[in-house]
Amino acid sequence: MSMRPLRDRVLVERIEEQEQRIGGIIVPDSAKEKPQQGRVVAVGKGRVNDKGEVFALDVKVGDTVLFGKYGGTEVKIDGKEYLILREDEILGVTEGVPELATV
């Protein structure tokens, strides 16, 4: 199934962080926080103003983005979990950095 978000929304697949070790102890999955970094899978056509003009989004498919801990809506499509965010919920696009470690 394919899915295209509407207007200024973006479909993001979370990027799982590498296994964390604190002082030589492996942190179990149940204690880990959900990643705040993801890869853009699909984007809407853009934001529409009061005059009906469409403004394209700054992000594109394939971008790696950072987003807030509690932003977006979680959805499940074909058994995979995704996040639908508005473009203004995206904090930034990582450029030249494969994956950032979030603190």
N, C-alpha and C positions, 0 to 999 in steps of 0.2 A: 504494500500500500504506500502511495506517495502522499505527502502532506505539504501544503503551502500555507504558511501563516498569513493572516490578513493584515493589511495596512502596515503599521510600524512595528509589527511583532516579528520575533526571530525564534527559530527552533534550534536549540542547543543540546548537544550531547556532552554530558560531563566527562572530563578527563580524570581518570582515577590517578591518585598520587601514588608514588612508589611506597613500598612497605616502610613504615616509620620505626626507627629504633631509638629509644631514649635510654641512655646509659647502658646499652647492651640488651635492653629488654624490648621484645617485640610488642608493639601496641596492638591489641586485638581489634578486629573490624568493628565490633560493637562500641568501642570507645573512640573510634575515629569520627571526625566531622566530615560531612559531605564536602566534596571539592567545590571550590568557588571559581573554577576555571573550566572552560569547555570549548568545543569546536562547533562552529556554526554549520548546521546541516541544511537549513532552508531559511529564506527571508521573504517578507511580504513585499508588496509593490512600493510601499513608501507612505510617508505621512501626508495627509490631506489637510489643506488649510480651509478657511471659511469660504474662499472663492472657488474651491474645488480643484485647486492646483495640487499636483502630486510632487512631493519632494523625495527623491531617492534616499535610501538609507546609506549611512557611512560604512556599515559592515557588509561583508559579502560571504558567500558560502566558502568554507574552508578556513576562515579567520579563526584564530584562537583568542577568546575573549575572557575577561575577568568580570565577575558580577557579584553582587552582594549576597550575604549569607542567607537572607530570607526573601530574596527577590524571585519573581516569576511563579509559574504554576507548573507543577509536575504532572506529566502525562505519560501514558504507556501506549506505545504503538508497536504492533507486531511483537510483543513481549519485551521490547527494549524501553528503558526509561529515558525520557527527554525532559527538557525544561523549556517552556514558552515564556519569553521575556519581551517586554517592550524595549525598544531601542534605548530609551532614556534610563532603563535599569542597568544597562551595560556600563561598567566603569571604565573600561579601556580595551584596546586591542593590542596584544603582544606582537611586537615586530622584531624579528631577528633573534628572538629568544624562544627556543623550542617549547619549554614548559617552565613556568615559574613555580617556585616553592612558596605556598601561601603560609602565613604565620597565624 
